[in-house]
Amino acid sequence: MATYELVKAKAQAAKQAAAKLAVTSTAVKNAALLAMAAALEAQQSEILAANERDMTAAAAKGMKLSLIHISEP
């Protein structure tokens, strides 16, 4: 699938999802957000390790450090 078609398909899927979310209860949306937050927290170490690998690879390919540097909160 070409990039244009892929982006178009993703945009259409997002539009359909937005329509479904518009009629979804706040309680269900909040539960989904809490589940996503818990999953991110549970995978934090793996996510940060993958990010570090990506940043190292980007630097090795010559990407400017100002584009890949992330300051700690």
TARABEL-V445887 format. One record per residue. N is the residue number from 1. RES is the residue in one letter. SS is DSSP state (H for helix, E for strand, - for the rest). PHI is phi in degrees with one decimal (none if undefined). D_LAST is the distance of its C-alpha to the last C-alpha in Angstrom with 2 decimals. Layout:
# TARABEL-V445887
N|RES|SS|PHI|D_LAST  N|RES|SS|PHI|D_LAST
This chain:
# TARABEL-V445887
1|M|-|none|38.87  2|A|-|-69.9|38.04  3|T|H|-56.7|34.62  4|Y|H|-58.2|35.99  5|E|H|-65.4|37.48  6|L|H|-63.9|34.39  7|V|H|-64.6|32.20  8|K|H|-61.8|34.99  9|A|H|-63.2|35.28  10|K|H|-65.1|31.56  11|A|H|-64.9|31.76  12|Q|H|-65.1|34.86  13|A|H|-64.0|33.32  14|A|H|-64.5|30.35  15|K|H|-63.4|32.93  16|Q|H|-66.1|34.86  17|A|H|-65.2|31.86  18|A|H|-62.7|30.96  19|A|H|-64.3|34.54  20|K|H|-69.4|34.36  21|L|H|-65.7|31.10  22|A|H|-62.0|32.71  23|V|-|-108.4|35.28  24|T|-|-87.9|33.18  25|S|-|-66.3|32.73  26|T|H|-59.4|29.55  27|A|H|-61.3|29.87  28|V|H|-67.1|30.05  29|K|H|-63.5|27.08  30|N|H|-63.6|24.98  31|A|H|-63.1|26.22  32|A|H|-65.0|25.28  33|L|H|-63.5|21.69  34|L|H|-64.5|21.44  35|A|H|-66.0|23.06  36|M|H|-64.5|20.70  37|A|H|-62.0|17.64  38|A|H|-63.8|19.54  39|A|H|-65.4|20.43  40|L|H|-63.7|16.92  41|E|H|-63.8|15.93  42|A|H|-66.5|19.23  43|Q|-|-103.4|18.67  44|Q|H|-52.7|15.06  45|S|H|-61.2|16.43  46|E|H|-66.6|18.78  47|I|H|-64.5|16.42  48|L|H|-65.2|14.03  49|A|H|-65.8|17.30  50|A|H|-65.1|18.75  51|N|H|-63.5|15.85  52|E|H|-61.9|16.24  53|R|H|-62.1|19.96  54|D|H|-63.5|19.61  55|M|H|-66.7|17.60  56|T|H|-64.7|20.19  57|A|H|-64.2|23.00  58|A|H|-63.3|21.85  59|A|H|-63.9|21.73  60|A|H|-65.3|25.12  61|K|-|-87.9|26.53  62|G|-|93.9|25.69  63|M|-|-66.6|22.84  64|K|-|-60.7|21.23  65|L|H|-60.5|18.05  66|S|H|-64.8|16.67  67|L|H|-88.6|17.15  68|I|H|-114.2|15.50  69|H|-|-74.4|12.63  70|I|-|-121.6|9.12  71|S|-|-82.7|6.44  72|E|-|-74.0|3.82  73|P|-|-68.9|0.00
